[in-house]
Amino acid sequence: MNIHSVLKPAAAIAALLLLSTAQSAMITKAEYQASKARVSADYKTEKSACRSLSGNSQDVCIEEAKAKEKVAIAELEYSFTGKTEDRNKALVAKAESNYAVAKERCDDKAGNDKDVCVKEAKALEVRALSDAKMGKEIGEARKDASDDKRDADYKVALERCDSRAGDAKTNCVSAAKSRFGMPS
């Protein structure tokens, strides 16, 4: 592995961390199911293509097919739900899949070269998983901050309603609850 093979995955993960839930492209249930079937069919096709290979080349090919399927399913899930935790699951799936493929590629080496290759692959996985964890924590912090802001704005709106009386106050409180998504 060279520095470029290290930087490319790191750059890709950094770019994924910048995605927000609001930016995710939501898909319909029918699109989700059709895409899931396509991913499964692609996996079977790619795996059967590996049969023409032998030795570690075949093992690497199969591992790449598995990795591609695992990542595609995780990304599909995120596209369907748009949930931050599903985005993080996709990042984890990529990290784990990249590690599995890289580790399998290391089997072509021997001795210290193999040991170094495995350690480099593990280091990349640890970095990617750390980035995914950071993204999860950032996402949770954003949600907490958003909730805090909403709660503060709601309290201001309620305070403004206190200057009114009767139906005007009732209507004002109802409008504030509706505006800020509070239970009635």
PADOKOL-213171 format. One record per residue: residue in three letters; x, y, z of N, C-alpha, C, O in turn. Coordinates in Angstrom, 3 decimals. Last residue first. Example, Ala and Ser with C-alpha at 12.3 -4.5 7.8 and 13.67 -1.06 7.14 Angstrom:
BEGIN
<node SER; <12.850; -2.250; 7.080>; <13.670; -1.060; 7.140>; <12.900; 0.030; 7.870>; <13.409; 1.138; 8.039>>;
<node ALA; <13.190; -5.690; 7.800>; <12.300; -4.500; 7.800>; <13.200; -3.300; 7.800>; <14.236; -3.319; 8.465>>;
***
This chain:
BEGIN
<node SER; <-49.794; 18.255; 21.878>; <-50.925; 19.085; 22.276>; <-51.376; 18.829; 23.679>; <-52.323; 19.460; 24.147>>;
<node PRO; <-46.239; 18.298; 21.606>; <-47.511; 17.577; 21.782>; <-48.596; 18.509; 22.315>; <-48.333; 19.423; 23.097>>;
<node MET; <-44.640; 20.407; 19.159>; <-44.821; 19.961; 20.543>; <-46.159; 19.242; 20.671>; <-47.101; 19.536; 19.935>>;
<node GLY; <-43.709; 21.669; 16.832>; <-43.864; 20.222; 16.903>; <-44.000; 19.658; 18.299>; <-43.528; 18.557; 18.585>>;
<node PHE; <-43.723; 24.383; 16.569>; <-42.510; 23.776; 17.080>; <-42.623; 22.271; 17.310>; <-41.738; 21.666; 17.914>>;
<node ARG; <-46.310; 24.896; 15.575>; <-45.133; 25.433; 14.883>; <-43.856; 24.707; 15.294>; <-42.997; 24.444; 14.452>>;
<node SER; <-47.979; 23.757; 17.549>; <-47.986; 23.247; 16.178>; <-46.707; 23.640; 15.442>; <-46.094; 22.813; 14.767>>;
<node LYS; <-47.384; 25.368; 19.728>; <-47.186; 23.928; 19.808>; <-47.097; 23.316; 18.411>; <-46.247; 22.468; 18.140>>;
<node ALA; <-48.179; 27.854; 18.679>; <-46.781; 27.642; 19.066>; <-46.471; 26.141; 19.133>; <-45.428; 25.696; 18.654>>;
<node ALA; <-50.927; 27.444; 18.359>; <-50.110; 27.753; 17.189>; <-48.629; 27.503; 17.490>; <-47.905; 26.991; 16.636>>;
<node SER; <-51.650; 27.066; 21.043>; <-51.861; 25.991; 20.061>; <-50.992; 26.203; 18.830>; <-50.392; 25.259; 18.316>>;
<node VAL; <-51.013; 29.600; 22.055>; <-50.318; 28.416; 22.574>; <-50.450; 27.255; 21.592>; <-49.481; 26.541; 21.336>>;
<node CYS; <-52.870; 31.158; 20.572>; <-51.439; 31.432; 20.493>; <-50.628; 30.216; 20.943>; <-49.658; 29.842; 20.283>>;
<node ASN; <-55.303; 30.150; 21.464>; <-54.938; 30.027; 20.056>; <-53.437; 30.227; 19.855>; <-52.817; 29.532; 19.050>>;
<node THR; <-55.120; 30.918; 24.166>; <-55.276; 29.509; 23.810>; <-54.842; 29.267; 22.372>; <-54.115; 28.317; 22.081>>;
<node LYS; <-55.025; 33.705; 23.888>; <-53.901; 32.998; 24.492>; <-53.937; 31.517; 24.116>; <-52.906; 30.931; 23.787>>;
<node ALA; <-57.500; 34.147; 22.711>; <-56.295; 34.617; 22.018>; <-55.061; 33.885; 22.558>; <-54.173; 33.495; 21.799>>;
<node ASP; <-59.296; 33.231; 24.636>; <-59.132; 32.488; 23.387>; <-57.867; 32.903; 22.638>; <-57.233; 32.067; 21.993>>;
<node GLY; <-57.565; 34.608; 27.461>; <-58.705; 33.913; 26.888>; <-58.355; 33.116; 25.641>; <-57.327; 32.443; 25.560>>;
<node ALA; <-54.887; 36.911; 26.688>; <-55.845; 36.293; 27.604>; <-56.910; 35.554; 26.810>; <-57.131; 35.837; 25.632>>;
<node ARG; <-51.310; 37.550; 26.432>; <-52.686; 37.519; 25.936>; <-53.584; 36.838; 26.955>; <-53.119; 36.269; 27.942>>;
<node SER; <-48.825; 37.193; 27.354>; <-49.332; 38.574; 27.381>; <-50.783; 38.642; 26.901>; <-51.407; 39.701; 26.966>>;
<node ASP; <-48.210; 34.556; 26.856>; <-48.619; 34.923; 28.217>; <-49.180; 36.337; 28.299>; <-49.935; 36.648; 29.220>>;
<node CYS; <-47.151; 34.411; 24.340>; <-48.568; 34.092; 24.497>; <-49.097; 34.517; 25.873>; <-50.285; 34.801; 26.029>>;
<node ARG; <-44.494; 34.860; 24.834>; <-45.256; 35.891; 24.105>; <-46.759; 35.668; 24.255>; <-47.538; 36.621; 24.292>>;
<node GLU; <-43.893; 32.443; 26.020>; <-43.797; 33.664; 26.821>; <-44.573; 34.796; 26.152>; <-45.229; 35.591; 26.824>>;
<node LEU; <-44.114; 30.759; 23.831>; <-45.063; 30.633; 24.947>; <-45.065; 31.887; 25.819>; <-46.112; 32.328; 26.292>>;
<node ALA; <-41.911; 31.664; 22.345>; <-43.262; 31.791; 21.791>; <-44.310; 31.691; 22.896>; <-45.282; 32.446; 22.903>>;
<node VAL; <-39.862; 30.926; 24.083>; <-40.049; 32.344; 23.743>; <-41.466; 32.561; 23.224>; <-42.139; 33.516; 23.610>>;
<node LYS; <-40.163; 28.151; 24.015>; <-40.351; 28.868; 25.284>; <-40.557; 30.357; 25.058>; <-41.342; 30.988; 25.766>>;
<node TYR; <-39.486; 27.697; 21.334>; <-40.824; 27.375; 21.815>; <-41.128; 28.115; 23.115>; <-42.226; 28.643; 23.292>>;
<node ASP; <-36.797; 28.359; 21.340>; <-37.724; 29.169; 20.536>; <-39.172; 28.942; 20.971>; <-39.982; 29.870; 20.979>>;
<node ALA; <-35.866; 26.267; 22.981>; <-35.692; 27.668; 23.393>; <-36.661; 28.572; 22.638>; <-37.279; 29.455; 23.233>>;
<node ASP; <-36.517; 24.022; 21.428>; <-37.093; 24.183; 22.761>; <-37.007; 25.635; 23.238>; <-37.952; 26.164; 23.823>>;
<node ARG; <-34.893; 24.510; 19.179>; <-36.349; 24.438; 19.041>; <-37.026; 24.671; 20.382>; <-37.995; 25.425; 20.470>>;
<node LYS; <-32.370; 24.360; 20.363>; <-32.802; 25.614; 19.719>; <-34.323; 25.654; 19.597>; <-34.959; 26.672; 19.867>>;
<node ASP; <-32.370; 21.678; 21.202>; <-32.205; 22.758; 22.180>; <-32.705; 24.090; 21.614>; <-33.380; 24.852; 22.306>>;
<node ASP; <-32.582; 20.352; 18.738>; <-33.632; 20.198; 19.744>; <-33.576; 21.330; 20.773>; <-34.609; 21.873; 21.164>>;
<node SER; <-30.136; 21.123; 17.613>; <-31.391; 21.492; 16.956>; <-32.564; 21.408; 17.937>; <-33.428; 22.285; 17.962>>;
<node ALA; <-28.388; 19.926; 19.395>; <-28.368; 21.384; 19.240>; <-29.670; 21.861; 18.605>; <-30.235; 22.877; 19.011>>;
<node ASP; <-29.022; 17.225; 18.939>; <-29.195; 17.809; 20.271>; <-29.264; 19.334; 20.195>; <-30.099; 19.956; 20.851>>;
<node LYS; <-28.268; 17.036; 16.246>; <-29.661; 16.791; 16.638>; <-29.944; 17.420; 18.000>; <-30.974; 18.066; 18.194>>;
<node ARG; <-25.537; 17.580; 16.456>; <-26.394; 18.453; 15.640>; <-27.853; 18.296; 16.038>; <-28.587; 19.277; 16.154>>;
<node ALA; <-24.752; 15.394; 18.010>; <-24.583; 16.756; 18.541>; <-25.459; 17.735; 17.778>; <-26.061; 18.625; 18.379>>;
<node GLU; <-25.266; 13.318; 16.243>; <-26.012; 13.381; 17.499>; <-25.925; 14.778; 18.105>; <-26.906; 15.286; 18.649>>;
<node GLY; <-23.400; 13.973; 14.250>; <-24.829; 13.908; 13.940>; <-25.691; 14.014; 15.188>; <-26.711; 14.704; 15.199>>;
<node ILE; <-21.047; 13.707; 15.687>; <-21.401; 15.015; 15.131>; <-22.887; 15.061; 14.824>; <-23.557; 16.056; 15.098>>;
<node GLU; <-21.141; 10.970; 16.213>; <-21.160; 11.920; 17.320>; <-21.533; 13.316; 16.851>; <-22.258; 14.032; 17.543>>;
<node LYS; <-21.011; 9.993; 13.603>; <-22.160; 9.662; 14.454>; <-22.277; 10.667; 15.586>; <-23.365; 11.157; 15.887>>;
<node GLY; <-18.528; 10.943; 12.826>; <-19.723; 11.386; 12.119>; <-20.981; 11.133; 12.919>; <-21.904; 11.946; 12.921>>;
<node MET; <-16.937; 9.483; 14.564>; <-16.953; 10.942; 14.675>; <-18.195; 11.506; 13.982>; <-18.833; 12.430; 14.488>>;
<node LYS; <-17.412; 6.948; 13.538>; <-17.831; 7.255; 14.909>; <-17.919; 8.760; 15.115>; <-18.846; 9.258; 15.754>>;
<node ALA; <-16.208; 7.250; 11.055>; <-17.641; 6.952; 11.128>; <-18.186; 7.279; 12.514>; <-19.284; 7.820; 12.648>>;
<node ASP; <-13.566; 7.668; 11.875>; <-14.270; 8.727; 11.144>; <-15.782; 8.513; 11.185>; <-16.547; 9.466; 11.332>>;
<node SER; <-13.104; 5.167; 12.991>; <-13.035; 6.356; 13.841>; <-13.756; 7.525; 13.182>; <-14.468; 8.280; 13.844>>;
<node LEU; <-13.264; 3.597; 10.714>; <-14.255; 3.405; 11.781>; <-14.266; 4.591; 12.740>; <-15.322; 4.975; 13.243>>;
<node ALA; <-11.007; 4.591; 9.357>; <-12.345; 4.738; 8.769>; <-13.436; 4.568; 9.823>; <-14.419; 5.308; 9.825>>;
<node ARG; <-8.944; 3.853; 11.124>; <-9.166; 5.264; 10.774>; <-10.585; 5.481; 10.247>; <-11.271; 6.426; 10.638>>;
<node VAL; <-9.269; 1.061; 11.093>; <-9.413; 1.791; 12.360>; <-9.670; 3.269; 12.076>; <-10.526; 3.878; 12.718>>;
<node GLU; <-8.712; 0.530; 8.388>; <-10.030; 0.225; 8.940>; <-10.265; 1.020; 10.219>; <-11.340; 1.590; 10.409>>;
<node LEU; <-6.036; 1.311; 8.243>; <-7.043; 2.001; 7.417>; <-8.447; 1.762; 7.959>; <-9.274; 2.674; 7.987>>;
<node ALA; <-4.934; -0.564; 9.996>; <-4.850; 0.866; 10.317>; <-5.870; 1.664; 9.515>; <-6.496; 2.585; 10.040>>;
<node LYS; <-5.395; -2.911; 8.562>; <-6.077; -2.713; 9.848>; <-6.068; -1.235; 10.241>; <-7.059; -0.714; 10.752>>;
<node ALA; <-3.671; -2.480; 6.405>; <-5.106; -2.656; 6.164>; <-5.895; -2.390; 7.445>; <-6.932; -1.727; 7.420>>;
<node GLU; <-1.237; -2.412; 7.770>; <-1.694; -1.227; 7.033>; <-3.197; -1.297; 6.776>; <-3.906; -0.300; 6.912>>;
<node LYS; <-1.178; -5.049; 8.745>; <-1.193; -3.924; 9.693>; <-1.670; -2.645; 9.012>; <-2.425; -1.875; 9.605>>;
<node VAL; <-1.056; -6.460; 6.322>; <-2.203; -6.665; 7.219>; <-2.314; -5.502; 8.202>; <-3.415; -5.019; 8.467>>;
<node CYS; <1.454; -5.532; 5.375>; <0.230; -5.336; 4.578>; <-1.010; -5.445; 5.468>; <-1.913; -4.614; 5.376>>;
<node VAL; <3.159; -6.490; 7.338>; <3.036; -5.045; 7.130>; <1.738; -4.741; 6.386>; <1.016; -3.806; 6.732>>;
<node ASP; <2.832; -9.248; 6.916>; <2.532; -8.653; 8.215>; <2.299; -7.152; 8.095>; <1.360; -6.610; 8.679>>;
<node LYS; <3.792; -9.486; 4.281>; <2.395; -9.812; 4.588>; <1.976; -9.173; 5.906>; <0.882; -8.615; 6.004>>;
<node ASP; <6.444; -8.758; 4.682>; <5.621; -7.995; 3.729>; <4.133; -8.228; 4.001>; <3.325; -7.300; 3.957>>;
<node ASN; <7.363; -10.757; 6.405>; <7.176; -9.414; 6.925>; <6.328; -8.562; 5.993>; <5.562; -7.720; 6.463>>;
<node GLY; <5.774; -13.516; 4.778>; <6.698; -12.978; 5.765>; <6.327; -11.600; 6.254>; <5.158; -11.296; 6.491>>;
<node ALA; <4.165; -12.727; 1.637>; <4.686; -13.653; 2.646>; <5.583; -12.910; 3.623>; <6.084; -11.824; 3.333>>;
<node LYS; <1.141; -12.141; -0.276>; <2.475; -11.804; 0.225>; <2.901; -12.819; 1.278>; <2.113; -13.645; 1.738>>;
<node ASP; <-1.403; -12.770; -0.780>; <-0.461; -12.988; -1.876>; <0.976; -12.748; -1.427>; <1.919; -13.116; -2.128>>;
<node ASP; <-2.817; -11.887; 1.391>; <-2.484; -13.312; 1.344>; <-1.527; -13.652; 0.201>; <-0.904; -14.714; 0.215>>;
<node CYS; <-3.592; -9.298; 0.977>; <-2.318; -9.515; 1.670>; <-1.887; -10.976; 1.619>; <-0.704; -11.272; 1.789>>;
<node ARG; <-6.130; -9.521; 0.021>; <-5.056; -9.237; -0.939>; <-3.679; -9.482; -0.315>; <-2.726; -9.833; -1.010>>;
<node GLU; <-7.457; -9.801; 2.425>; <-7.414; -10.941; 1.499>; <-6.307; -10.752; 0.460>; <-5.635; -11.708; 0.073>>;
<node LYS; <-7.179; -7.229; 3.400>; <-6.572; -8.345; 4.128>; <-6.448; -9.571; 3.225>; <-5.446; -10.285; 3.266>>;
<node ALA; <-8.728; -5.826; 1.555>; <-7.298; -5.536; 1.680>; <-6.572; -6.691; 2.372>; <-5.476; -7.076; 1.965>>;
<node VAL; <-11.260; -6.938; 2.101>; <-10.650; -7.083; 0.769>; <-9.139; -6.870; 0.859>; <-8.364; -7.648; 0.302>>;
<node ALA; <-11.611; -6.161; 4.782>; <-11.688; -7.577; 4.407>; <-11.013; -7.824; 3.051>; <-10.284; -8.801; 2.882>>;
<node TYR; <-11.424; -3.343; 4.577>; <-10.456; -4.107; 5.362>; <-10.446; -5.576; 4.930>; <-9.380; -6.159; 4.735>>;
<node ASN; <-13.683; -2.746; 3.078>; <-12.361; -2.394; 2.550>; <-11.272; -3.187; 3.285>; <-10.311; -3.645; 2.667>>;
<node SER; <-15.617; -3.640; 4.907>; <-15.466; -4.291; 3.609>; <-14.105; -3.993; 2.995>; <-13.451; -4.887; 2.456>>;
<node GLU; <-15.322; -1.860; 7.040>; <-15.136; -3.287; 7.261>; <-14.902; -4.033; 5.954>; <-14.084; -4.952; 5.897>>;
<node ALA; <-15.884; 0.579; 5.719>; <-14.620; 0.371; 6.432>; <-14.334; -1.117; 6.594>; <-13.226; -1.576; 6.314>>;
<node LYS; <-18.479; 0.131; 4.742>; <-17.372; 0.419; 3.823>; <-16.032; 0.139; 4.487>; <-15.148; -0.468; 3.883>>;
<node ALA; <-19.868; -0.237; 7.146>; <-19.841; -1.318; 6.153>; <-18.696; -1.109; 5.164>; <-18.018; -2.066; 4.790>>;
<node VAL; <-19.529; 2.300; 8.251>; <-18.931; 1.145; 8.921>; <-18.825; -0.028; 7.944>; <-17.814; -0.728; 7.917>>;
<node LEU; <-21.058; 3.791; 6.440>; <-19.636; 4.090; 6.617>; <-18.904; 2.913; 7.269>; <-17.787; 2.578; 6.876>>;
<node ALA; <-23.551; 2.626; 6.882>; <-22.936; 2.537; 5.550>; <-21.444; 2.811; 5.643>; <-20.648; 2.134; 4.991>>;
<node LYS; <-23.988; 3.387; 9.505>; <-23.874; 1.957; 9.203>; <-23.233; 1.752; 7.832>; <-22.461; 0.812; 7.640>>;
<node ASN; <-24.248; 6.129; 9.097>; <-23.104; 5.625; 9.844>; <-22.905; 4.131; 9.614>; <-21.770; 3.662; 9.538>>;
<node ARG; <-26.670; 6.116; 7.770>; <-25.487; 6.668; 7.092>; <-24.233; 6.144; 7.778>; <-23.270; 5.760; 7.115>>;
<node ASP; <-28.247; 5.127; 9.781>; <-28.050; 4.299; 8.592>; <-26.878; 4.815; 7.758>; <-26.177; 4.033; 7.115>>;
<node GLU; <-28.191; 7.248; 11.557>; <-27.592; 5.977; 11.977>; <-27.378; 5.038; 10.798>; <-26.441; 4.240; 10.802>>;
<node THR; <-29.565; 9.201; 10.082>; <-28.152; 9.379; 10.373>; <-27.502; 8.057; 10.764>; <-26.379; 7.774; 10.346>>;
<node LYS; <-31.849; 8.135; 7.569>; <-31.483; 8.264; 8.980>; <-29.972; 8.376; 9.140>; <-29.205; 7.729; 8.425>>;
<node GLY; <-32.895; 7.627; 5.117>; <-32.325; 8.956; 5.330>; <-31.881; 9.193; 6.764>; <-31.570; 10.324; 7.140>>;
<node THR; <-34.108; 5.299; 4.139>; <-34.563; 5.882; 5.404>; <-34.094; 7.318; 5.604>; <-34.807; 8.132; 6.190>>;
<node PHE; <-33.014; 4.875; 1.552>; <-34.432; 4.632; 1.820>; <-34.906; 5.367; 3.068>; <-35.971; 5.983; 3.065>>;
<node SER; <-30.353; 5.412; 1.747>; <-31.132; 6.134; 0.734>; <-32.631; 5.999; 0.980>; <-33.411; 6.895; 0.656>>;
<node TYR; <-29.685; 3.528; 3.687>; <-29.594; 4.960; 4.000>; <-30.409; 5.787; 3.008>; <-31.074; 6.749; 3.391>>;
<node GLU; <-30.055; 1.221; 2.170>; <-30.838; 1.420; 3.392>; <-30.851; 2.899; 3.779>; <-31.888; 3.449; 4.148>>;
<node LEU; <-28.074; 1.617; 0.269>; <-29.472; 1.563; -0.144>; <-30.388; 1.814; 1.051>; <-31.379; 2.536; 0.943>>;
<node GLU; <-25.807; 1.356; 1.807>; <-26.095; 2.648; 1.183>; <-27.543; 2.727; 0.734>; <-28.165; 3.786; 0.811>>;
<node ALA; <-26.076; -1.371; 2.498>; <-26.038; -0.340; 3.544>; <-26.359; 1.037; 2.972>; <-27.103; 1.803; 3.585>>;
<node ILE; <-25.971; -2.556; -0.036>; <-27.164; -2.735; 0.804>; <-27.215; -1.648; 1.875>; <-28.272; -1.071; 2.130>>;
<node ALA; <-23.379; -1.787; -0.823>; <-24.544; -1.367; -1.613>; <-25.829; -1.482; -0.802>; <-26.685; -0.600; -0.872>>;
<node VAL; <-21.806; -3.091; 1.083>; <-21.812; -1.629; 1.021>; <-23.051; -1.137; 0.276>; <-23.696; -0.179; 0.702>>;
<node LYS; <-22.373; -5.784; 0.430>; <-22.590; -5.277; 1.793>; <-22.701; -3.755; 1.801>; <-23.586; -3.196; 2.449>>;
<node GLU; <-21.554; -5.938; -2.267>; <-22.949; -6.176; -1.891>; <-23.254; -5.563; -0.524>; <-24.278; -4.902; -0.349>>;
<node LYS; <-18.821; -5.415; -2.044>; <-19.652; -4.543; -2.879>; <-21.126; -4.696; -2.506>; <-21.860; -3.710; -2.435>>;
<node ALA; <-18.046; -7.588; -0.473>; <-17.882; -6.213; 0.026>; <-18.795; -5.260; -0.742>; <-19.457; -4.406; -0.152>>;
<node LYS; <-18.544; -9.746; -2.169>; <-19.232; -9.639; -0.877>; <-19.210; -8.201; -0.362>; <-20.215; -7.675; 0.114>>;
<node ALA; <-16.731; -9.095; -4.220>; <-18.166; -9.207; -4.513>; <-18.985; -9.071; -3.231>; <-19.996; -8.369; -3.205>>;
<node GLU; <-14.312; -9.225; -2.817>; <-14.731; -7.948; -3.427>; <-16.227; -7.963; -3.738>; <-16.913; -6.960; -3.544>>;
<node GLU; <-14.284; -11.934; -2.175>; <-14.335; -10.945; -1.088>; <-14.779; -9.587; -1.617>; <-15.533; -8.875; -0.952>>;
<node ILE; <-14.050; -13.010; -4.741>; <-15.244; -13.305; -3.934>; <-15.391; -12.273; -2.818>; <-16.493; -11.796; -2.548>>;
<node CYS; <-11.509; -11.983; -5.429>; <-12.691; -11.690; -6.251>; <-13.977; -11.904; -5.460>; <-14.886; -11.075; -5.506>>;
<node VAL; <-9.904; -13.181; -3.493>; <-10.020; -11.721; -3.542>; <-11.275; -11.325; -4.324>; <-12.012; -10.429; -3.911>>;
<node ASP; <-10.222; -15.884; -4.247>; <-10.611; -15.434; -2.904>; <-10.815; -13.922; -2.863>; <-11.779; -13.436; -2.272>>;
<node GLN; <-9.115; -15.820; -6.805>; <-10.519; -16.170; -6.642>; <-11.029; -15.682; -5.284>; <-12.128; -15.137; -5.183>>;
<node SER; <-6.508; -15.187; -6.120>; <-7.246; -14.293; -7.026>; <-8.745; -14.549; -6.910>; <-9.546; -13.614; -6.917>>;
<node ASN; <-5.670; -17.365; -4.659>; <-6.006; -16.149; -3.927>; <-6.744; -15.143; -4.811>; <-7.522; -14.333; -4.307>>;
<node GLY; <-7.028; -19.919; -6.779>; <-6.143; -19.473; -5.712>; <-6.625; -18.206; -5.038>; <-7.825; -17.994; -4.864>>;
<node SER; <-8.560; -18.775; -9.863>; <-8.123; -19.800; -8.923>; <-7.230; -19.169; -7.862>; <-6.744; -18.049; -8.016>>;
<node LEU; <-11.516; -17.969; -11.837>; <-10.205; -17.688; -11.253>; <-9.800; -18.824; -10.320>; <-10.595; -19.717; -10.025>>;
<node SER; <-14.055; -18.617; -12.461>; <-13.058; -18.821; -13.513>; <-11.641; -18.561; -13.008>; <-10.671; -18.900; -13.685>>;
<node ARG; <-15.542; -17.809; -10.311>; <-15.258; -19.241; -10.451>; <-14.191; -19.518; -11.496>; <-13.499; -20.534; -11.428>>;
<node CYS; <-16.239; -15.193; -10.478>; <-15.012; -15.511; -9.739>; <-14.615; -16.976; -9.909>; <-13.462; -17.335; -9.671>>;
<node ALA; <-18.699; -15.156; -11.573>; <-17.586; -14.795; -12.447>; <-16.251; -15.131; -11.789>; <-15.249; -15.331; -12.476>>;
<node SER; <-20.263; -15.627; -9.340>; <-20.099; -16.724; -10.301>; <-18.958; -16.431; -11.283>; <-18.317; -17.361; -11.773>>;
<node LYS; <-20.073; -13.106; -8.167>; <-19.520; -14.262; -7.473>; <-19.312; -15.423; -8.441>; <-18.301; -16.121; -8.369>>;
<node GLU; <-21.443; -11.530; -10.028>; <-20.026; -11.275; -9.751>; <-19.368; -12.473; -9.073>; <-18.225; -12.811; -9.381>>;
<node THR; <-24.011; -12.690; -9.834>; <-23.296; -12.654; -11.111>; <-21.801; -12.480; -10.886>; <-20.988; -13.191; -11.478>>;
<node LYS; <-24.629; -12.225; -7.143>; <-24.583; -13.603; -7.646>; <-23.803; -13.673; -8.956>; <-23.024; -14.603; -9.168>>;
<node TYR; <-24.560; -9.402; -7.135>; <-23.652; -10.175; -6.292>; <-23.512; -11.595; -6.827>; <-22.400; -12.108; -6.950>>;
<node ASP; <-26.685; -8.794; -8.842>; <-25.321; -8.396; -9.200>; <-24.298; -9.206; -8.413>; <-23.287; -9.642; -8.963>>;
<node ALA; <-28.806; -9.757; -7.281>; <-28.515; -10.379; -8.578>; <-27.097; -10.043; -9.037>; <-26.390; -10.905; -9.560>>;
<node SER; <-28.638; -7.958; -5.126>; <-28.505; -9.396; -4.901>; <-28.149; -10.121; -6.197>; <-27.286; -10.999; -6.204>>;
<node VAL; <-29.133; -5.564; -6.450>; <-27.870; -5.747; -5.741>; <-27.614; -7.234; -5.516>; <-26.493; -7.708; -5.698>>;
<node ARG; <-31.746; -6.045; -7.339>; <-30.678; -5.837; -8.318>; <-29.317; -6.065; -7.676>; <-28.441; -6.687; -8.279>>;
<node ALA; <-33.119; -6.146; -4.911>; <-33.103; -7.338; -5.770>; <-31.967; -7.235; -6.794>; <-31.303; -8.230; -7.084>>;
<node LYS; <-32.705; -3.512; -4.132>; <-32.197; -4.592; -3.291>; <-32.107; -5.896; -4.096>; <-31.140; -6.648; -3.972>>;
<node SER; <-34.122; -2.165; -6.098>; <-32.673; -1.981; -5.993>; <-32.038; -3.095; -5.175>; <-30.948; -3.566; -5.501>>;
<node ALA; <-36.705; -2.981; -5.478>; <-36.141; -3.288; -6.792>; <-34.614; -3.179; -6.757>; <-33.911; -4.015; -7.326>>;
<node GLN; <-36.981; -1.918; -2.895>; <-37.071; -3.365; -3.096>; <-36.466; -3.786; -4.440>; <-35.799; -4.817; -4.532>>;
<node TYR; <-36.675; 0.852; -3.461>; <-35.805; 0.176; -2.498>; <-35.799; -1.326; -2.758>; <-34.735; -1.940; -2.832>>;
<node GLU; <-38.801; 1.331; -5.139>; <-37.434; 1.524; -5.638>; <-36.437; 0.788; -4.751>; <-35.480; 0.182; -5.235>>;
<node ALA; <-40.864; 0.809; -3.299>; <-40.753; 0.006; -4.519>; <-39.352; 0.118; -5.118>; <-38.779; -0.880; -5.555>>;
<node LYS; <-40.435; 2.809; -1.422>; <-40.307; 1.415; -1.012>; <-40.146; 0.508; -2.232>; <-39.376; -0.452; -2.197>>;
<node THR; <-38.443; 5.505; -2.844>; <-39.699; 4.865; -2.450>; <-39.445; 3.411; -2.059>; <-38.379; 2.857; -2.330>>;
<node ILE; <-35.734; 7.363; -1.418>; <-36.317; 6.553; -2.476>; <-37.586; 5.899; -1.939>; <-37.768; 5.762; -0.729>>;
<node MET; <-34.050; 10.396; -0.844>; <-35.003; 9.407; -0.374>; <-35.581; 8.662; -1.574>; <-35.877; 9.258; -2.610>>;
<node ALA; <-30.919; 11.314; -0.710>; <-31.950; 11.155; -1.725>; <-32.882; 10.033; -1.279>; <-32.524; 8.857; -1.338>>;
<node SER; <-29.880; 13.506; 1.843>; <-29.967; 12.158; 1.313>; <-31.146; 12.063; 0.351>; <-32.209; 12.644; 0.568>>;
<node GLN; <-29.908; 15.968; 2.992>; <-29.406; 15.887; 1.635>; <-29.562; 14.495; 1.043>; <-29.388; 14.327; -0.164>>;
<node ALA; <-30.766; 15.604; 5.566>; <-31.638; 16.358; 4.668>; <-31.193; 16.236; 3.222>; <-32.009; 16.383; 2.312>>;
<node THR; <-28.595; 14.347; 6.705>; <-29.816; 13.591; 6.490>; <-30.728; 14.301; 5.502>; <-31.388; 13.655; 4.689>>;
<node SER; <-25.616; 15.294; 4.948>; <-26.572; 15.427; 6.047>; <-27.819; 14.640; 5.705>; <-28.061; 14.310; 4.544>>;
<node LEU; <-22.231; 14.583; 4.364>; <-23.627; 14.440; 3.968>; <-24.530; 14.653; 5.170>; <-24.214; 14.226; 6.281>>;
<node LEU; <-19.753; 14.528; 5.386>; <-20.336; 15.845; 5.169>; <-21.804; 15.767; 4.744>; <-22.523; 16.766; 4.767>>;
<node LEU; <-18.979; 11.939; 5.374>; <-19.325; 12.531; 6.668>; <-20.003; 13.877; 6.510>; <-20.741; 14.317; 7.392>>;
<node LEU; <-18.264; 11.583; 2.730>; <-19.518; 11.005; 3.208>; <-19.948; 11.591; 4.538>; <-21.142; 11.727; 4.805>>;
<node ALA; <-15.775; 12.853; 2.733>; <-16.858; 13.398; 1.915>; <-18.206; 12.855; 2.378>; <-19.189; 13.595; 2.412>>;
<node ALA; <-14.358; 11.138; 4.394>; <-14.560; 12.528; 4.807>; <-15.706; 13.156; 4.024>; <-16.511; 13.902; 4.581>>;
<node ILE; <-14.354; 8.879; 2.786>; <-15.075; 8.853; 4.055>; <-15.344; 10.266; 4.548>; <-16.425; 10.558; 5.060>>;
<node ALA; <-12.738; 9.769; 0.689>; <-14.116; 9.330; 0.425>; <-14.939; 9.337; 1.707>; <-16.095; 9.758; 1.704>>;
<node ALA; <-10.350; 10.258; 2.000>; <-11.060; 11.369; 1.361>; <-12.512; 11.004; 1.095>; <-13.408; 11.833; 1.256>>;
<node ALA; <-9.709; 7.644; 2.775>; <-9.906; 8.672; 3.801>; <-10.672; 9.859; 3.229>; <-11.549; 10.409; 3.896>>;
<node PRO; <-9.364; 6.346; 0.303>; <-10.469; 5.972; 1.192>; <-10.750; 7.035; 2.244>; <-11.908; 7.296; 2.568>>;
<node LYS; <-7.087; 7.999; -0.623>; <-8.351; 7.893; -1.356>; <-9.507; 7.453; -0.465>; <-10.547; 8.113; -0.462>>;
<node LEU; <-4.923; 7.666; 1.171>; <-5.634; 8.936; 1.104>; <-6.981; 8.830; 0.397>; <-7.929; 9.511; 0.786>>;
<node VAL; <-3.979; 5.083; 0.737>; <-4.441; 5.467; 2.071>; <-5.317; 6.708; 1.982>; <-6.346; 6.788; 2.653>>;
<node SER; <-3.147; 5.069; -1.837>; <-4.204; 4.124; -1.481>; <-4.751; 4.402; -0.094>; <-5.871; 4.000; 0.221>>;
<node HIS; <-1.142; 6.989; -1.631>; <-2.350; 7.295; -2.409>; <-3.490; 6.331; -2.088>; <-4.657; 6.724; -2.069>>;
<node ILE; <0.883; 5.764; -0.172>; <0.151; 6.885; 0.440>; <-1.136; 7.204; -0.303>; <-2.114; 7.638; 0.305>>;
<node ASN; <0.475; 2.209; -0.778>; <1.219; 3.463; -0.779>; <0.332; 4.565; -0.225>; <-0.819; 4.331; 0.144>>;
<node MET; <0.842; -1.183; 0.000>; <0.000; 0.000; 0.000>; <0.881; 1.238; 0.000>; <1.899; 1.300; 0.690>>;
***
